[in-house]
């Protein structure tokens, strides 16, 4: 049984149909040296046979006054890592939550908009190899888990009303981050990418599992193309959901 090494997880929140993004990633051939259509069909989303990591992502709207709720979410989900978007915090720091049992690393802009963060379970803190705070929409960490290097990326794509230049800059920056990751390492990207990928897409069977919502829009096409270029699977499209709600702090 083939094991997939990378996964892309999206928050259940998407932009209207007119939130077009014209940016397109380079082909998978130029990115990875192997056309995606030449690879075997996806069978699972487990990074390897033994590694077990609990990972989730959500758009919090604002994180101010919600750290206790975040700590509670950690316990309910038994999560190792949580990617957060739209924290609306300023600065670039790290702070402990839940009596030091979790650590939150974040970056935000001076104006108090946007903002992303990655919350990490205490067990993994001593094994963090790198922390890369790119801008108020992108950050990543590299961490060693059970002998395997994981790259956790938190991403928050520009939404309706943002300029095309800002959207293009986001996708270019995200591609740059992904290009720097060794193919021997595992990538988990948690993001609110503000797009609809559609209920199913036969052209992207390797990255789209057929269990999503809505109608494919231009932003969704960028998401699918980027996922295909970097051999990322959109994890929450590979299983049926009980309902359309997502867990928000």
Buried (B, 14 or more C-beta within 10 A) or exposed (E): EEEBBBBBBBBBBBBEBEBBBEBEBEEBEEBBEEEBEEBEEBEEBBBEEEBEBEBBBBBBBEBEEBBEEBBEBBEEBEBBBBBBBBBBBBEBEBEEBBEEBBBBBBBBBEEBEBBBBBBBBEEBBEBBEEBBBBBBBBBBBBBEBEEBBBBBBBBBBBBEEBEEEEBBBBBEBBBEBBEEBEEEBBBBBBBBBBBBBBBBBEEBEBBBBBBBEBEBBBBBBBBBBBBBBBBBBBBBBBEEEEEEEBEBB
